[in-house]
Amino acid sequence: MSPQIRCWKGCALPKQYCAFVGNRSMLRHTVDRASRVVNSNQIITVVAKDHLIHLREGLSANMPGRPLQEPTSRGTAAGVFLAASYILAADPNATFVILPSDHFVYPESVFAHEITELVRTAQVFGNRLILLGAKPDRPEHDYGWIQPGREQEKRLREVRGFWEKPASTQARSFLRGVHLWNTMVMAATGQTLWRLGRSFFPGMMEKFTVLRGSLEAIYHGTPKADHRPIQDDGTDTHRGCYSHLSLLERVYADMTPADFSNELLQRASRQMLVYEMDDRVLWSDWGRPERVCESLRLIGKTSRFCQALAISQPAASAGSG
């Protein structure tokens, strides 16, 4: 996406902070979806260190919830368990929903209902991680694929297998079967998520256990002078990005990077269930320019991004032999 965004905007800008149609960035869309399901003070957004300027100055300014700035990138697993450390320190009985910030969803009202059902399912099947699966319509090899197993409830099945970014031939085989795309939207009780983290990322989780313990002392005891908690009232949230930076830097200092999909989901299929998303929801991971334009075409929207892409990539003219 980066070269096309630079062509469109005239500068480098991470896709999460772009408004491809309308006035809301992808990140703002994601937070607004979360706001349909939970109160704003229950939303945590994990922000990369070099993205903070975009959060503060861009279209996502003053959004609901609390941002957490990672001192450095340590992979998607670290992002998940950083947020989990803060949430579980405040409420050890919390149920989590994980929403990637670069996805397209339409209509959002139906999707919000699906998220509510995902949470209910995670609470009923408390020892399982619940994935939201989408019916595929093409052999997409950039996505994760789920092989559903035995039915547990309507639209809810066990997971027999999980493949992250399979080869093209394998993706075509999956399309002919009963496989689903993994949307990377998922829900789990805090205890289940933490247990899975300890099983698959023991070294990382030792560090986050220290962080969680420090935060529990803050939330339920007397905070130390240099460990001020993030504001819970929704005010001054961007300053909150700087809270605990010295502690977080120590936690992240020598942490081994880890990928949540490759190193947990692919290995934990027996500890997961997949909930098949309502057919009325149009979902896409906007990781490629053509997906952006196809999604907007399907809902009858135009975008300057797609117009700029068409100009920068004119159709090839036919030649004679």
C-alpha positions in Angstrom: 0.0 0.0 0.0 2.9 2.4 0.8 3.8 3.4 -2.8 0.2 4.0 -3.8 -0.5 6.0 -0.7 2.5 8.2 -1.4 1.3 8.8 -4.9 -2.2 9.6 -3.6 -1.2 11.8 -0.6 2.1 13.1 -1.8 3.8 11.9 1.4 4.3 8.7 3.4 1.3 7.9 5.7 0.5 4.5 7.3 -2.8 3.1 5.9 -4.4 3.0 9.4 -4.4 6.8 9.4 -5.8 7.3 5.9 -9.5 8.1 5.2 -10.0 6.2 1.9 -13.6 7.4 1.7 -15.4 10.0 3.9 -13.6 11.7 6.8 -12.8 8.8 9.1 -9.5 7.0 9.1 -9.3 3.2 9.2 -8.2 3.4 12.8 -11.1 5.7 13.7 -13.6 3.3 11.9 -12.2 0.5 14.1 -12.5 2.4 17.3 -16.0 3.5 16.4 -16.9 -0.2 15.8 -15.6 -1.1 19.2 -17.7 1.8 20.7 -20.8 0.1 19.5 -20.1 -2.9 21.8 -18.3 -1.4 24.9 -17.9 1.9 26.7 -15.1 4.1 25.4 -13.1 3.7 28.6 -12.9 0.0 27.9 -11.1 0.5 24.6 -7.3 0.3 24.3 -5.4 1.1 21.1 -1.8 -0.1 20.8 0.2 2.4 18.8 3.6 2.0 17.3 6.2 4.5 18.5 6.7 6.1 15.1 2.9 6.3 14.6 2.3 8.6 17.6 2.6 11.7 15.5 -0.2 10.5 13.2 -2.5 9.7 16.2 -2.0 13.1 17.7 -2.2 15.2 14.5 -4.3 13.2 12.1 -8.0 12.3 11.7 -7.8 9.9 14.7 -7.2 12.8 17.2 -9.6 12.9 20.2 -10.9 9.4 19.5 -12.5 7.3 22.3 -10.4 5.1 24.6 -6.9 5.0 25.7 -3.8 4.7 23.5 -0.7 2.7 24.6 2.6 3.4 22.8 5.0 0.5 22.3 8.6 1.5 22.9 9.6 -0.6 19.9 8.0 -3.2 17.6 8.2 -6.7 19.0 5.5 -8.3 16.8 1.8 -8.7 17.0 1.9 -11.0 20.1 3.5 -8.2 22.1 0.8 -5.8 21.0 -1.9 -8.1 22.2 -0.4 -8.9 25.5 0.6 -5.3 26.2 -3.1 -4.4 26.1 -4.0 -7.5 28.0 -1.6 -6.5 30.8 -3.4 -3.2 31.3 -6.9 -4.6 31.1 -6.4 -7.6 33.4 -4.6 -5.4 35.9 -7.8 -3.4 36.2 -10.3 -6.3 35.8 -9.0 -9.9 36.0 -12.4 -11.1 34.9 -12.5 -9.1 31.6 -13.5 -10.6 28.3 -11.4 -9.4 25.3 -12.2 -8.5 21.7 -9.3 -8.0 19.4 -9.9 -5.8 16.3 -7.2 -5.2 13.7 -7.1 -1.5 12.6 -6.7 -2.0 8.8 -9.9 -3.9 8.0 -13.0 -2.8 6.0 -16.4 -3.9 7.3 -19.9 -3.1 6.0 -22.5 -2.7 7.3 -21.1 -1.9 10.7 -24.5 -2.4 12.5 -24.6 -6.0 11.5 -20.9 -6.5 12.3 -21.4 -5.0 15.8 -24.1 -7.7 16.5 -21.6 -10.3 15.4 -19.0 -9.0 17.9 -21.6 -9.2 20.6 -22.3 -12.8 19.7 -18.5 -13.5 19.7 -18.2 -12.1 23.2 -21.2 -14.2 24.4 -19.6 -17.3 22.9 -16.3 -16.6 24.5 -18.0 -16.4 27.9 -20.0 -19.6 27.3 -17.0 -21.6 26.1 -14.7 -20.0 28.6 -11.6 -22.1 27.9 -11.5 -21.5 24.1 -10.3 -18.6 21.9 -13.1 -17.7 19.5 -12.1 -16.7 16.0 -14.5 -14.9 13.6 -14.4 -16.6 10.2 -15.6 -15.3 6.8 -16.7 -17.3 3.8 -14.1 -17.0 1.1 -14.8 -16.0 -2.5 -11.3 -16.3 -4.0 -8.1 -18.3 -3.3 -6.5 -15.5 -1.2 -3.0 -16.6 -0.2 -2.3 -13.5 2.0 -5.0 -14.5 4.5 -5.1 -17.1 7.3 -7.4 -20.1 6.5 -9.4 -22.1 9.0 -10.6 -25.7 8.6 -13.9 -26.0 10.6 -14.6 -29.2 12.4 -17.6 -30.5 14.5 -20.5 -28.1 15.1 -20.9 -26.8 18.6 -23.8 -24.3 18.0 -25.3 -22.7 15.0 -22.4 -21.1 13.0 -20.0 -22.3 15.7 -17.5 -25.1 15.0 -14.4 -26.6 16.4 -11.1 -25.8 14.6 -9.5 -28.8 12.9 -6.6 -26.8 11.3 -5.3 -23.3 10.8 -2.9 -22.1 8.0 -1.4 -18.6 7.9 -0.7 -17.3 4.3 -0.7 -20.7 2.5 0.8 -21.2 -1.0 -1.4 -20.3 -3.9 -2.1 -24.0 -4.8 -3.1 -24.7 -1.2 -5.4 -21.7 -1.1 -7.2 -22.9 -4.2 -7.7 -26.2 -2.6 -9.1 -24.6 0.5 -11.5 -22.5 -1.6 -13.0 -25.8 -3.0 -13.5 -27.1 0.6 -15.4 -25.8 3.6 -12.6 -23.6 4.9 -13.1 -20.0 6.2 -10.9 -16.9 6.1 -9.5 -15.9 9.5 -10.5 -12.2 10.0 -8.1 -11.9 12.9 -11.1 -10.6 14.9 -11.4 -12.8 18.0 -12.7 -12.9 21.5 -11.6 -14.7 24.7 -11.8 -14.4 28.4 -8.8 -12.8 29.9 -7.8 -16.0 31.8 -7.9 -18.0 28.5 -5.9 -15.4 26.6 -3.3 -15.1 29.3 -3.0 -18.9 29.6 -2.4 -19.3 25.9 0.3 -16.6 26.1 2.1 -18.4 28.8 1.9 -21.6 26.8 3.3 -20.3 23.6 5.4 -17.2 24.6 6.8 -18.1 28.1 9.7 -15.7 27.9 7.5 -12.8 26.7 4.8 -13.5 29.3 7.3 -13.4 32.2 8.0 -9.8 31.3 4.3 -8.9 30.9 3.5 -10.6 34.2 5.9 -8.2 35.8 4.2 -5.3 34.1 0.8 -6.6 35.1 1.8 -6.9 38.7 3.1 -3.3 38.7 -0.1 -2.1 37.2 -2.2 -4.0 39.7 -0.3 -2.2 42.5 -1.2 1.1 40.8 -4.9 0.4 40.2 -5.5 -1.3 43.5 -2.9 0.3 45.8 -0.7 3.4 46.0 1.0 4.3 42.8 4.7 5.1 42.7 5.6 8.6 41.6 7.2 7.5 38.3 4.4 5.0 37.5 1.3 7.2 37.0 -1.6 5.2 35.5 -3.2 6.2 32.2 -6.3 8.4 32.6 -9.4 6.3 32.9 -11.9 9.2 32.3 -11.1 9.7 28.6 -9.3 13.0 29.2 -5.8 13.8 27.9 -5.5 10.4 26.4 -2.6 11.3 24.1 -0.5 12.4 27.1 -1.3 8.9 28.5 0.8 7.4 25.7 3.8 8.5 27.7 2.7 7.0 31.0 4.9 4.0 32.1 7.4 4.6 29.3 10.4 3.9 31.5 8.8 0.6 32.8 7.7 -0.4 29.3 11.1 0.3 27.8 12.6 -2.2 30.4 9.9 -4.8 29.6 10.5 -4.5 25.8 14.3 -4.1 26.0 15.4 -7.6 25.1 12.0 -9.2 24.3 12.1 -11.7 21.5 9.7 -10.7 18.7 6.7 -13.0 18.1 3.8 -13.3 15.6 0.4 -14.0 17.2 -0.9 -15.8 14.1 2.1 -17.9 13.1 3.2 -18.8 16.6 0.0 -19.1 18.5 -3.0 -19.6 16.2 -1.3 -22.1 13.9 -0.3 -24.2 16.9 -3.4 -23.9 19.1 -6.2 -25.2 16.8 -7.6 -27.6 19.5 -8.0 -24.6 21.9 -10.0 -22.5 19.5 -13.5 -22.4 18.0 -14.6 -20.5 14.8 -17.8 -18.5 14.6 -18.9 -18.0 11.0 -19.7 -14.4 10.2 -23.1 -13.4 8.9 -23.2 -13.5 5.1 -24.6 -9.9 5.1 -21.3 -8.5 6.3 -18.8 -7.5 3.7 -15.3 -7.9 5.1 -11.8 -7.3 3.6 -8.3 -6.9 4.9 -7.1 -3.8 3.1 -3.5 -4.9 2.7 -3.5 -4.4 -1.1 -4.8 -1.4 -3.2 -7.0 -3.6 -5.3 -8.9 -4.8 -2.2 -9.7 -1.2 -1.2 -11.1 -0.3 -4.6 -13.1 -3.6 -5.0 -14.7 -3.1 -1.5 -15.7 0.4 -2.3 -17.0 -0.6 -5.7 -19.3 -3.2 -4.1 -20.9 -0.6 -1.8 -21.2 2.0 -4.5 -18.5 4.4 -3.2 -15.8 6.3 -5.0 -12.4 7.2 -3.7 -9.7 9.6 -4.7 -7.3 6.9 -3.7 -8.7 4.6 -6.4 -8.8 7.4 -8.9 -5.2 8.2 -8.2 -4.3 4.5 -8.5 -6.0 4.3 -11.9 -4.1 7.3 -13.2 -0.7 5.9 -11.9 -1.4 2.5 -13.4 -3.0 3.0 -16.8 -4.3 0.0 -18.6 -1.8 -1.6 -20.9 -2.5 -1.0 -24.6 -2.7 -4.0 -26.9 0.3 -4.6 -29.2 0.6 -6.3 -32.5 2.8 -9.3 -33.1 
